Amino acid sequence: MNWTPWFQQSDERPQKGGFSGALVMPVKVLKNEGSEIRLRLVGEDHSTLQLFRSRLNANDKVEYANFFTGHPDLDEPELYVRAKKGAKADKIVKDLCSDIAKEFADLSL
């Protein structure tokens, strides 16, 4: 499932350490039940997860958002979002991804 051009579902692990010009983050949807969503973010670390958590918790449609890293060598981190009544968690995450992608689109190194 492709969320935005920034996200791509893949079994391939992203390479760390270089900027290829394309930002790809493999995502596995573990749970998507209306107001709740749980995602596994392959190859990501605390920096990316904190960006998502802080922006999601600042969203007035989000009741709760957090991430769980598990074992640093064995587990891929997971992001959990619970939306307020009447809001859909997957739409909130998709919209956030689009916003972040737009912010980084004009980045030049």
C-alpha positions, 0 to 999 in steps of 0.5 A, spaced: 500 500 500 503 506 497 501 512 502 504 517 498 510 518 494 514 518 501 512 511 503 512 505 499 511 498 502 516 493 500 520 487 503 527 490 502 530 494 507 532 501 506 540 502 506 542 507 511 547 512 510 546 516 504 541 520 500 539 518 494 534 523 492 528 519 493 525 518 500 522 511 501 520 508 508 517 501 507 511 501 512 507 495 514 500 496 516 499 491 522 492 494 524 487 499 521 481 499 524 477 506 523 480 510 529 486 506 530 492 504 526 499 501 528 504 501 523 511 498 523 516 503 520 522 499 517 529 501 518 527 508 521 529 510 528 528 515 534 528 521 530 523 519 525 518 516 530 519 522 534 517 527 528 511 523 527 509 522 534 510 530 536 506 532 530 500 527 531 499 529 538 499 536 536 493 534 531 486 536 534 483 530 531 488 525 535 487 522 542 493 519 542 500 517 538 506 514 541 511 509 538 515 503 541 522 501 539 522 494 542 529 491 541 534 495 537 537 489 534 531 485 533 525 489 532 522 494 527 519 500 531 512 501 531 507 507 531 500 507 534 495 512 533 488 513 536 484 518 533 478 522 536 471 519 535 469 521 528 476 521 525 479 516 521 487 514 523 489 512 516 487 519 513 490 523 519 497 519 518 496 519 510 495 527 511 501 528 515 505 524 510 503 528 505 505 535 509 512 532 511 513 530 504 512 537 501 516 540 507 522 536 504 521 536 497 524 543 496 530 541 501 537 541 497 543 539 499 
